[in-house]
Amino acid sequence: MKPLSKNIIIGIIAILVVSALFSSYSLNADEPEEVTLATLVEEIEAGQVSAIDIEGVEVLVTLTDGTTQTSRKESSVSISEVLIDYGLTAEQLRAADITIKDRSTRSYILGVILPSLLPLLILILIFWFMIRQMQGANNRAMSFGMSGAKEMKDSKQKISFKDVAGAKEAKEELQEVVEFLKHPKKFSDLGAKLPKGVLLMGRPGTGKTLLARAVAGEAGVPFFHISGSEFVEMFVGVGASRVRDLFSKAKKAAPCIVFVDEIDAVGRQRGSGLGGSHDEREQTLNQILVEMDGFDPNIGVIVIAATNRPDVLDPALLRPGRFDRRVVIDLPDIKDREAILDVHAKNKPLAEDVKLHRVAERTPGFSGADLMNLLNEAAIRAARRDDTKISQEDVLDSIEKVLLGPERKSYVMSKEEKKVTAYHEAGHALVAHLLPNCDPIHKVSIISRGMAGGYTLKLPSEDRRLHKRAEFIDDMAMMLGGFIAEKETFGDVTTGASDDLRKCTQLAREIVTRYGMSEKLGPRVFGNAQEMVFLGREIHEQRNYSEKTAEAIDAEVENFVNSAMETARDIIRKEKLQLDKIAKKLLEDEVIEKEGFEALFETKSS
């Protein structure tokens, strides 16, 4: 809560308390009966009076039946003297058993002194608020250069390497860091020095932050977490000050771990750009370099940083002595995906038909975060159906939702559009099934998802890191299968094939310019492309070839695309009856699963 909000709340509470004090001493709304002192004396002689309260000249009388009366007396004379003057003896007054209380002093304080002091108290309260605000602003200014790192102490560590599925090689590398923190003497006796930094590199969602927390949990040491963007502010010197403050805290808490997430936000390579070479971000980076290089080898502080842009980091940050180790965390393979799914499925009730191995097969290229999101979407889908368990159908549908987007149930295609979409997807599936180097078809659908009117889901039978030229050639023919199916069936094409044409042309250009697979141009790479290593996006490409070579590249790209188109056309024409059968099945059922698709070809062979 902000200091100003706290002060406002305190002021309101103070006003309510003062109001309550006055309310508690306010007179009763019902006016009591006013009597003379002579009548009061008669009531006392008759034994009808139980109590008398005096407030200045006012006399409040309480009778034995509970009713109240008022009377008045002289200010300089006590009530006892007044009653005796009216003929009541002292013995009669004592025998009457009346409680007499003089509240004149308290009444004077509440009625005269306190109301006069109330404005002064309000002024003092306002002045106190102003002083507090000035102190708060000063404190904020003084703490502006302090690090915002959050410390997670040993008691809060709940994550260990057992909670991190997959990434076996990365865990082995980090296990040594844990051993350094737990048993430093074993290494120092052999002359080994504590690693000063570990750089975790990998795609988004692969578990870099989770691994860093697991290291802290295994070692049982304090864990400071901060994002790279939290160092830099618009004020000069703040970033460097925060770096100094962070490492000062770390040294006091040693042995400990400092984790800097997204270090590329502050660790970018220095240079003389438009902003000059000495801006605030570079001052912050310089301070990080100094702090990491100035560590005492036995101080017990390890810096772990995570990034998915190692290509932009400053070389001075990556040299040994700062980040001694670089750990690459890649996308999980099928075994790791199954292990990750098993971890995230522990607190979810799965139906008996759920096979995590099959789910792992259908999710190549998924990161750990993607798999967690996948099971979460499946749980939401089951809850939407008021089911108590997550079924295999929920999980498989969630895969397609993550890949392609949710079903667009509100989008209704016309009969003509539906028929064109059915033949388009049937063309993709038919060509992919008959070419030897295409991945197996798992599902064909004409239900609209995301931006796609329909889709053909093909998945590799195993994880691959290397791709052959023949695979690229067959993939291009498969991409053009929908385009050719539309043209051969309806004599015309639609805009639905535009994305297929874009992907096919892009793949053909990469075959020629990036992979050196063109027989005409030879094994050469054309253009110096800079891309985001783990994000897979090209930033820009420097053209380092002549116009004549550019024409040859365009001609070779055209040859590859035309060749793929001829391959797809030959298959569509030869298997026109099979194309019609697949399209008809799609129009009837809208979706064909892997088993049903393969059954269509078994019927043909029999």
N, C-alpha and C positions, 0 to 999 in steps of 0.2 A: 504494500500500500504506500502511496506517495506521502511525503511529509505534510503537504498542504491538505490532503484529504484527512489525515489524522488530526490536524489542528482544527479543522472545521467540525469534525465529530466531537472533539473535546469541548469546543465552545458551545455546541448545541447541548451537550450533556450538562455543562455548568449552568447554562440558562434554565434548563429543566429542573435542576436541583434547587436553584434559588426560587423558582416559581413554586416548587413543591413546598419549600419552607414557609413561604407566605401563605400558601393555600391551607397548610396545616394549622395555622394560627388565625385564619379568617373567622369572622363571626358566623354563627349559624344563620341560614337564610330566613328562618322563622323568627319574627320579632317577639320576645317574651313580654308578658304583661308588666306594666310599670305600676308600682305601689308606693305609698308613702312610708316613711320610717315608723310612723305610729302603727300603721297596719302591720309592718314587719315585727314590731314588738309584740303585738297581740298574737301573731302567728307563732312567735317563739314561746310565749306563755302557754299557748295551746299545744305545744310539742309538735308542730307541723313542719318545722324547718330542720333539714339535715345538714346543709352546708352553705357557707357564705364565702364568695370569692370577691376580692377587692382589686380593681384596676383603676388607680387614680381616684376619681370621685365617683366612679361607677361601682355599684354594689349589685352583684349577681347572686340571687338567692335560689337555692335548689330545695324544693319541698320534699317531704317524705314520699309523696306519690309520684315523684319524678318530674313534675312540671317546674318550669323556671320563671322567675320574676326579676325585675330590675328596680333599683331605687338609686337615689343620689345622696351624697353626704358632703360635708365640707372637706376641702382638700387638706387642711392642716390638723385635722382631728382624726384619731383612729376610730374604727367602727365600734370598738368596745366602749369608748368614752361616749360616743353618740348614743348608743343603746342605753347606757346608764343614765344619761341626761334625760332620756324619754321615759324614765321610771322603772327600768329593769335593773334589779340589784345584781351585784357581782356573783352572789351565790346562785341566783336563778340562771345567770349566763353559763356558769360552770356546770350546773345540773342539767342544762338543756342538751348536752352532748352534741354540740355543733362544731363542725370543722371549719375553721376560718383561715383562708389563705390570702396573703397580700401579694398580688402579682404586679404591682405598680412598677417595680424596677425593670422586670422583663418586658412589660408592655411599653415602657419608655424606650428600651433598646430597640425592640422590633418596630415600634411605631414611629420613632423620631430619628434615632441614630442610624439604623441600618438603611432606611430609604435615602438618607442624605449621603451615605457612603457608597451606595450602589453605583452611581455614575463613575465615581473614582475607581471602583473595582473593575468596571467594564473597560475603562481607559487603560488600566494596568494590564488587563487580560489581552487587549489588542496590542499593546506594546510588547508583551511577552511573545505573542504570535509573530510579530515582525522580527524580533531578535532570533527566534527559532528559524524563520525562513532565511534570514541572512546567514546564520550558521550552517544551515543545510546547503545553501548555494555554495558557500565556501568549502564545505566538505566535499561536495561533488566536484568542484574545481580541483581540489587537492587530490581526489581519487581518480581523476580523468586519465592519468598516466598509469594507473594500476591495471594489472592483468585481470581479465575476466575469466581466467581458467577455473573450471569446476573440479574440485578434488573429490575423488571417490576413494574412501579409505577402505582398509582391509575388511572391516565389518560389513561393508556394503557389497563386496565382491561376491557374485553368485555365479559367474561364468568361468568355465574351465575349458580345456581343449576337448573334453568329452561332449560339450555342448556345440562344438563346431564340427559338423560333418564334412567329409571330403577334405580337399586341400592338404593332402598328406605331406607333400614335400615342403609346403610352406610351414606347416606345424613343426616339422623336424628342424627347420632352420630356426624357428622361434623358440623351440624347446631349449636350444643351447643358450639363448638369452636368459631364459628362466633359470637355468643351471648357474649362470654367471651371478644372478641376483641371489640365489639361494646358497650357493657354495663358492664364494669368490676365491677363498684360499686355495682350493683345488687347482684353479687356473693360474693364480698369481705365483704359486710355487713353481710352476713350469714356465714362468715368464710371459704368460698370456695376458693381454690387456682387455679390459672390459670394452665391448663395442660401444662406440659413442652414439651411433645412430643406425636405425633400421628403416629402410624405405620400402613401404608396401605398394606395389604397382599392380593395377588390374582394372578391369572394366567396372563400371558402376554396378553395385549390387552383388559383388563376388565375395563380400565378407571381410573387407579390410579393417573396418572399425571393430567388428566382432572379434577378429583375431587379436587385435591390440588389447581389447578388454580381457580376452582369455589369458593373454600373457600376464596382465596385472593380477588376474584372479589366481593363476597358478603360482606366481611368485609370492603372492600375499603382501604386496607393497602398495603404498599410495599411488594413485593413478590420476594425473592431471590431464584434463581434456579441454582442448580449445580448437576453434576453427581458424584457418589461416586468414579469413576475412576479418576476424575480430581484432587483429593487430592494427590495421590501417584505419586512420581517421582523416578528416579534412585538415586537422591542425598539425603543424610541423613538429616532429619530435615525439608525438604521442606513441607511435608504433614502436620506436626504439625503446621508449620508457617502459612500455608494457612487456617487451621482450625481457628487459633487465629484471623487471619485477617477477615475471614468471620463473625465470631461472633462479632468482634469489629464493623464492618459495620452494622450488624443487631441491635446491641444495640443503635447505633446512630440513626437508622431509626425507632426505636420502637414507637408504636406497629407495628410489622411486622411478616411475615411468612418466615421461611427458609425451602425450600423444597430440600431434598437430594434424587435424583432418584437412583435406584439400589444401595442402601446402603450396600448390601451384598458384593460389591466390596471392601469395606474398613472395614466393621463391622464383618468380620468372626471371629469365636471363636478362642481365643488365645490358644496356646499350644506349646509344645517343639517338633516341626517338624524338618525336615531336615535343614531348614534355621535358626533354633534357635528360641527363644521365644521373641527376642527383635529386630525384623527387622523393616524396615521403616513403613510397613503397621500397625504394632502393635503400634508403636509410634503415628501414626495418630489416631488410634482408642482410645488410652489412652487420647489424647488431646480432642477428641470428648466427651469422658466420663466426663472429668474434666469440660469442658465448659457447658455441659448440667446440670451437678450436681451443678455447681456454680452459676446458674442464681438467681438473685433476684426474688422472687415470683411475684413482681409487675412490672417487667421490660417490660412485654408485648411482649416477643418474643416466638413464638411457632415453634417448629421443626416438620415438617411433612416429613416422609421418606416412600419410596415405595420399595417393594421387592417382588420377587416371590420365594425367597429361605429363608423363616424365620427359617428353620431348621438348617442353618449354622451360624446364628447370635450369637454373644457373649451373654451369660446370663446377664452380667453386663449392657449391652445395653438395655435389655428388661425389666429390673426391674422397678417397680413403682418409680417415681421420675425422670426417664429419658423418657422412652416411657410409659406414663401413660395409654394410650389407644391403643388397637389393633383392627383395623377395617378390617374385612374380606370382600373382594369384590369378590363375586362368579360369575360364568357364568350366564347370564340372562335367566330367564324362558320365556315361550311363550309370556306373557303379556309384559315383559320388552323388548323382541326382537321386538315386534310390535311397541312399543314406540320408540325404538332406530331407527328402520327403518323409522318411521315417521319423526324423526328429520333430518336424513340424506337425506330424499327425498324432503325436503322443497325447495331446489334450483334446483330440477331436474324435467323436464316435464314428468309426467307419463301418459301413455295412460289410457283410461277408464277401460280396462280389467285387470289392475294391482290390485291385492288384497293383501295388505301387510299382512293381517292375514294368508293367505295361505302360503305366503313366510315365515312367522314366524314359521308356523307348520313344514315346510320342512328344518328348520335350527337349530335343537337341537344341543347343544354343541358349537354353534358359539359365539364368544366374540363380544363385541362392535366394535372392530377393524375389525373383520372378516365381520360383517354386512356392515360397511362402505365400505370396499373393494368390497363386493358383489355388491352393488349399483353402485360403480364406474366402475366395469367390465361390468355391464349391460349398463351403459351410453356409454362406449367405443364400445360395440357391436352394439348399435343402431346407433352411429355415423359412424361406419364402413359400415353400410347398407344405409347410407345417409338418415336416418329417422329423423324426428323432435321430436319424442316422444319415451319414453322407454316403450316397451310392456312387457306383462307378460312372453312371450316366452324368451325375453332378460334376464329377472331376473332369470327364472328357469334354463336357460342354464348356467348362471353365477354361480348358486349354484353348479352345477356339475363341472364347471371349477375350482372353489375354492376347492372342495372336492377331485377331481380326477385328475385335470389337463386339459389342452386344448385338443380338438379333434386332433388326428393324421391323418389328411386327406391325407397326403402323403403315409401313410402305407396301402398297399393293400394286403389283405389276399387272399390266394388261396381258391378254392372252398372247399377243404378238411378241411383247418383250420377254415374256416367260419362255416362249418357244426359242427365241434367239439366244437367251441365256443358257437354256438347256443344251442346245447344240454347241454353243461356245465352250461350256465346261466339258461336254462330252468329247470335243476335239482335243482339249488338253489331256484328258484322262486316257483317251485311246492312243495318242502318240506316245505318251509317257509309258504306257503299259507295254507297247510293242518295241520300244527302243531298249537295247540291252544295258545302256549306261545311265538310265534315269532311275531315280529312287522309286520305291514301291508306292502305289496309290493307297492311301488309308481312308479317304473319304471324298465324295463328290457331292456338292450341294448347290441348289439354286435359291436357297434362302438368303436374303440380303443380310450382310453383317458389315458394320462399319461403313466404309465407302464402297465396298464391293457388292455388285449385284448377285454374284455367286462365287464359289471358290472350289478349287481342287487341291486337297491337302495331300502332299506327298512327303514322306519322311524317310531319311536314310536308315538302313538296317543296322548300321553301326556308326560310331563317331569317326569322322575323318578330318585330318588336318591337311592332307595332300590331295590335290585334284588333278586328274589327267585331262589332256586336251580332248579326248573322246567324250568325256563327261560334259565338258562345256558345249561341244558341238550338239550332243543329244539334248541338253537342257535348252539350247536356243530353239531347236525344232519343237520341243514341247511347249515353249512359250508362244510360238507362232501357231500351235495347233488350233487354238480357238479362233484366231483370225482367218485361217484357211477354211475351217469348218463353216464359218458364217458365209464366206465367199462362195464355197462349193455348193452349199445348201440353198442360199437365198439369192445368190448372184450379186450381192452387195455386202458391204461391211458397216459396222457401227462404231461409235466412239468407245464402246466397251473394251476394245482391243488396244486402246492408246497406251495404257500402262505396260501391257505386254510388249509392245513395240519399243517403248523406251528402255525397258530392262534388257531386251534382246540386243538392241543397238549398243547399250552400255557394256554388256558382256563381250560383244564382238570387239569393241574398241580396246577393252582391257586385255583380251587375248593377243591383240596386235601390239599394243604400246607398253603394256605392263609385264606380261608373262613371256614375251618373246616366242610365241607359238606359231607365228606366221612363217610359212615356208618361203614365201616370196621376199619378205623383208628380213628374214633371218632372226637369230636369237639376240635381239637388241631391245633395250628399253628406251622409249621415246618420251621426252619430257621429264622434268625434275619435279615430281609431285610431292608436296608436303601435306601430310595428313595427320589427324589425331590418332595416335597409335592404338589406344584402347577404345576410342569412340568410333573408329571406322569411318570418319568423315574427312573428305579432302578439303584442305583449307584453300590452297591455290596451286596452280601448276605453272612452272616456268618452261616456256617453249624453247627447246634448244635444237631445233631442226629447221630445215629450209622449207620454202613453199613447195618445192618439188617433192620433198619427202612427205609433206602434209597431204599432197594430192595422192601419193602412193598409199598412205595410211587410209585415207577415205575410200580409195578403190578397194583395198583389201578388206576393210570393214564391210563394204557393200557386198563383196564376194561371200564373206562368211554368212551374212544375213540372207542373201539369195539362196545359198546352198542349204541353209536350215529350212528356208521356205519350201524348196523343192522336196526335201525329205518329208516334211509334214504333208505336202500336197499328195505325194505318192501314197503315203499311208492312208490318208483320208479317202482317196479315190478307190484304192484297193479294198478297203474295209468299210465301204459306205453302209452296208447292211448292219455291221456291228455298231457304227456310229448312230444309226437310226434306233437301234435297240437300246443303247445307253441313254439317248435323249428321251425316248419314250418312257423308260423307267424313271428318269428324273421328273418328267412331267406328271407321272402318276404319284410318285412317293416323295418328290422334292429332295430327298437325301438318299445316297447309296453308300453304305459302309463298305469296308474292305472286303468282308466275306461275300457280300452281295455282288460287289463289282467283279470279283474273281469268278463267281458262279456264272456270270453272263458269258464269260469266255469258255468255261467248262462245258456249257450247253452247246456252244458252237463246235467245239472239238469232238463232242460225242455225236 
